[in-house]
Amino acid sequence: MLSEMSSTMRMIDQLTNICAPIVTGLLMTYGSTVISAVFIACWNLVSVFAEYGLLLRIYHRVPTLGDKVKPSAGMVITTCFKES
């Protein structure tokens, strides 16, 4: 299940990496730069609030994310230089 979700997310990411420059170019070609700038600014504002809302929802659904763990010095070293 995790690999299926990972491949789906990767496909969405690649699709948006291909489509975003195309849509932006079309907006700038057939519209004006002002229309393009306003559209991109509005899109970013909507995205920020959507992303924040989703992160907040996840934070409330998984209470262990609020637990504070103070790592020890040995824990940091073993995490950075994990032996094979």
N, CA, C and O of each residue as an XYZ file, in Angstrom:
336
protein
N       0.819     -1.183      0.000
C       0.000      0.000      0.000
C       0.872      1.260      0.000
O       0.584      2.218     -0.717
N       1.924      1.255      0.795
C       2.794      2.419      0.866
C       3.494      2.662     -0.470
O       3.628      3.807     -0.903
N       3.939      1.596     -1.119
C       4.615      1.759     -2.407
C       3.645      2.270     -3.474
O       4.031      3.051     -4.344
N       2.388      1.828     -3.406
C       1.382      2.310     -4.362
C       1.117      3.798     -4.154
O       1.023      4.558     -5.118
N       0.997      4.211     -2.888
C       0.756      5.624     -2.602
C       1.973      6.456     -2.995
O       1.828      7.562     -3.516
N       3.151      5.939     -2.752
C       4.375      6.642     -3.110
C       4.477      6.829     -4.619
O       4.858      7.900     -5.089
N       4.138      5.793     -5.377
C       4.211      5.912     -6.836
C       3.149      6.872     -7.352
O       3.389      7.589     -8.323
N       1.987      6.899     -6.726
C       0.943      7.847     -7.125
C       1.383      9.277     -6.847
O       1.195     10.163     -7.682
N       1.969      9.503     -5.675
C       2.440     10.855     -5.337
C       3.565     11.281     -6.273
O       3.639     12.445     -6.666
N       4.423     10.364     -6.625
C       5.517     10.669     -7.551
C       4.974     11.025     -8.935
O       5.487     11.930     -9.593
N       3.943     10.315     -9.371
C       3.328     10.605    -10.659
C       2.677     11.993    -10.653
O       2.800     12.740    -11.624
N       1.991     12.335     -9.569
C       1.381     13.662     -9.450
C       2.457     14.733     -9.472
O       2.301     15.759    -10.134
N       3.547     14.502     -8.754
C       4.642     15.462     -8.705
C       5.253     15.678    -10.087
O       5.496     16.816    -10.487
N       5.498     14.605    -10.806
C       6.084     14.729    -12.143
C       5.130     15.403    -13.112
O       5.550     16.195    -13.956
N       3.847     15.090    -12.994
C       2.855     15.712    -13.863
C       2.784     17.218    -13.627
O       2.707     17.994    -14.580
N       2.809     17.627    -12.372
C       2.765     19.062    -12.090
C       4.061     19.759    -12.515
O       4.038     20.917    -12.932
N       5.193     19.051    -12.407
C       6.458     19.636    -12.863
C       6.474     19.847    -14.370
O       7.175     20.730    -14.864
N       5.711     19.048    -15.102
C       5.623     19.215    -16.555
C       4.575     20.254    -16.923
O       4.811     21.097    -17.788
N       3.415     20.197    -16.267
C       2.290     21.050    -16.658
C       2.415     22.500    -16.184
O       1.957     23.408    -16.877
N       3.017     22.734    -15.034
C       3.086     24.096    -14.494
C       3.806     25.065    -15.430
O       3.278     26.151    -15.671
N       4.972     24.737    -15.967
C       5.617     25.678    -16.888
C       4.817     25.880    -18.186
O       4.824     26.968    -18.762
N       4.138     24.833    -18.634
C       3.334     24.952    -19.853
C       2.177     25.922    -19.627
O       1.934     26.809    -20.444
N       1.468     25.748    -18.513
C       0.338     26.635    -18.202
C       0.822     28.066    -18.002
O       0.186     29.006    -18.479
N       1.925     28.240    -17.311
C       2.468     29.582    -17.105
C       2.854     30.221    -18.430
O       2.575     31.399    -18.655
N       3.488     29.464    -19.301
C       3.856     29.989    -20.618
C       2.645     30.364    -21.444
O       2.644     31.395    -22.116
N       1.604     29.527    -21.400
C       0.377     29.848    -22.130
C      -0.278     31.115    -21.592
O      -0.756     31.953    -22.357
N      -0.294     31.245    -20.259
C      -0.862     32.462    -19.659
C      -0.093     33.704    -20.093
O      -0.691     34.732    -20.410
N       1.210     33.609    -20.105
C       2.030     34.770    -20.462
C       1.967     35.052    -21.959
O       2.108     36.203    -22.371
N       1.759     34.027    -22.778
C       1.699     34.225    -24.219
C       0.352     34.792    -24.647
O       0.292     35.780    -25.379
N      -0.729     34.165    -24.188
C      -2.062     34.561    -24.648
C      -2.741     35.568    -23.736
O      -3.731     36.182    -24.132
N      -2.246     35.747    -22.558
C      -2.741     36.776    -21.651
C      -1.666     37.835    -21.549
O      -0.833     37.970    -22.446
N      -1.680     38.566    -20.492
C      -0.620     39.545    -20.278
C       0.206     39.122    -19.073
O      -0.178     38.220    -18.329
N       1.320     39.770    -18.893
C       2.155     39.438    -17.738
C       1.458     39.804    -16.433
O       1.675     39.157    -15.409
N       0.616     40.847    -16.466
C      -0.118     41.240    -15.261
C      -1.136     40.166    -14.894
O      -1.258     39.797    -13.726
N      -1.861     39.667    -15.880
C      -2.833     38.602    -15.628
C      -2.115     37.362    -15.092
O      -2.588     36.710    -14.161
N      -0.987     37.054    -15.683
C      -0.213     35.893    -15.233
C       0.257     36.068    -13.795
O       0.155     35.145    -12.987
N       0.768     37.248    -13.478
C       1.261     37.505    -12.122
C       0.132     37.427    -11.106
O       0.312     36.859    -10.029
N      -1.021     37.983    -11.429
C      -2.166     37.944    -10.510
C      -2.650     36.504    -10.327
O      -2.958     36.085     -9.211
N      -2.715     35.753    -11.427
C      -3.147     34.360    -11.344
C      -2.198     33.543    -10.471
O      -2.645     32.780     -9.615
N      -0.906     33.697    -10.680
C       0.083     32.932     -9.907
C       0.048     33.344     -8.436
O       0.172     32.496     -7.552
N      -0.121     34.639     -8.169
C      -0.207     35.101     -6.781
C      -1.441     34.523     -6.092
O      -1.361     34.069     -4.951
N      -2.576     34.539     -6.781
C      -3.799     33.974     -6.202
C      -3.657     32.467     -5.990
O      -4.091     31.932     -4.969
N      -3.053     31.796     -6.954
C      -2.843     30.348     -6.834
C      -1.967     30.045     -5.618
O      -2.244     29.104     -4.874
N      -0.923     30.828     -5.416
C      -0.033     30.613     -4.268
C      -0.758     30.862     -2.951
O      -0.554     30.128     -1.984
N      -1.601     31.885     -2.904
C      -2.356     32.155     -1.675
C      -3.310     31.009     -1.352
O      -3.397     30.572     -0.204
N      -4.017     30.530     -2.358
C      -4.930     29.404     -2.140
C      -4.138     28.179     -1.685
O      -4.562     27.464     -0.777
N      -2.997     27.939     -2.314
C      -2.179     26.782     -1.972
C      -1.650     26.857     -0.552
O      -1.618     25.844      0.146
N      -1.237     28.030     -0.112
C      -0.703     28.188      1.246
C      -1.764     27.827      2.271
O      -1.494     27.082      3.213
N      -2.970     28.352      2.090
C      -4.024     28.073      3.066
C      -4.467     26.614      3.010
O      -4.766     26.022      4.047
N      -4.515     26.035      1.828
C      -4.875     24.618      1.706
C      -3.817     23.745      2.373
O      -4.153     22.815      3.106
N      -2.555     24.036      2.128
C      -1.476     23.246      2.720
C      -1.457     23.391      4.234
O      -1.286     22.409      4.957
N      -1.631     24.618      4.711
C      -1.656     24.842      6.158
C      -2.817     24.087      6.801
O      -2.659     23.478      7.859
N      -3.975     24.131      6.161
C      -5.143     23.423      6.686
C      -4.922     21.925      6.744
O      -5.297     21.281      7.723
N      -4.317     21.361      5.704
C      -4.049     19.930      5.693
C      -3.020     19.540      6.748
O      -3.171     18.517      7.415
N      -1.980     20.347      6.899
C      -0.968     20.063      7.929
C      -1.568     20.149      9.327
O      -1.248     19.337     10.195
N      -2.433     21.128      9.543
C      -3.095     21.266     10.835
C      -4.012     20.071     11.109
O      -4.092     19.587     12.238
N      -4.690     19.609     10.080
C      -5.567     18.447     10.215
C      -4.767     17.195     10.584
O      -5.178     16.421     11.449
N      -3.634     17.003      9.930
C      -2.773     15.864     10.246
C      -2.244     15.982     11.673
O      -2.211     14.996     12.411
N      -1.836     17.177     12.056
C      -1.292     17.405     13.403
C      -2.326     17.052     14.467
O      -1.984     16.471     15.497
N      -3.584     17.400     14.225
C      -4.628     17.093     15.204
C      -5.019     15.618     15.189
O      -5.437     15.091     16.221
N      -4.896     14.944     14.060
C      -5.251     13.524     13.986
C      -4.162     12.613     14.552
O      -4.447     11.485     14.954
N      -2.916     13.097     14.586
C      -1.805     12.292     15.106
C      -1.223     13.035     16.305
O      -0.312     13.846     16.144
N      -1.741     12.767     17.508
C      -1.314     13.529     18.683
C       0.154     13.350     19.043
O       0.720     14.212     19.716
N       0.787     12.266     18.622
C       2.193     12.068     18.964
C       3.102     13.071     18.261
O       4.263     13.218     18.644
N       2.600     13.759     17.244
C       3.413     14.787     16.600
C       3.680     15.965     17.537
O       4.636     16.715     17.341
N       2.836     16.124     18.549
C       3.021     17.208     19.516
C       3.968     16.873     20.641
O       4.314     17.746     21.437
N       4.400     15.618     20.727
C       5.328     15.215     21.789
C       6.710     15.779     21.515
O       7.239     15.661     20.410
N       7.275     16.384     22.525
C       8.622     16.927     22.386
C       9.623     15.900     22.904
O       9.496     15.401     24.022
N      10.601     15.598     22.092
C      11.638     14.643     22.465
C      12.962     15.382     22.437
O      13.345     15.956     21.418
N      13.654     15.363     23.559
C      14.957     16.009     23.620
C      16.017     14.963     23.294
O      16.280     14.069     24.098
N      16.629     15.075     22.106
C      17.621     14.058     21.733
C      18.893     14.208     22.549
O      19.320     15.314     22.879
N      19.478     13.080     22.861
C      20.762     13.105     23.557
C      21.875     13.261     22.527
O      21.647     13.076     21.331
N      23.056     13.595     22.978
C      24.182     13.785     22.057
C      24.505     12.504     21.313
O      24.822     12.548     20.124
N      24.434     11.376     21.978
C      24.716     10.095     21.338
C      23.686      9.758     20.276
O      24.009      9.138     19.263
N      22.447     10.168     20.508
C      21.390      9.893     19.551
C      21.614     10.662     18.255
O      21.383     10.131     17.168
N      22.054     11.884     18.364
C      22.307     12.697     17.182
C      23.467     12.124     16.382
O      23.395     12.050     15.156
N      24.522     11.723     17.054
C      25.688     11.170     16.362
C      25.321      9.867     15.670
O      25.708      9.657     14.520
N      24.581      8.981     16.345
C      24.232      7.697     15.726
C      23.247      7.904     14.581
O      23.236      7.114     13.638
N      22.439      8.921     14.638
C      21.504      9.200     13.549
C      22.254      9.706     12.329
O      21.942      9.319     11.202
N      23.238     10.565     12.541
C      23.991     11.137     11.428
C      24.956     10.138     10.807
O      25.165     10.141      9.594
N      25.536      9.296     11.624
C      26.538      8.349     11.144
C      26.095      6.925     11.448
O      26.756      6.206     12.197
N      24.992      6.530     10.873
C      24.453      5.208     11.126
C      25.354      4.147     10.497
O      25.738      4.249      9.332
N      25.684      3.127     11.291
C      26.541      2.055     10.797
C      25.717      1.074      9.976
O      24.545      0.841     10.270
N      26.329      0.505      8.955
C      25.624     -0.447      8.094
C      25.621     -1.832      8.689
O      25.070     -2.758      8.094
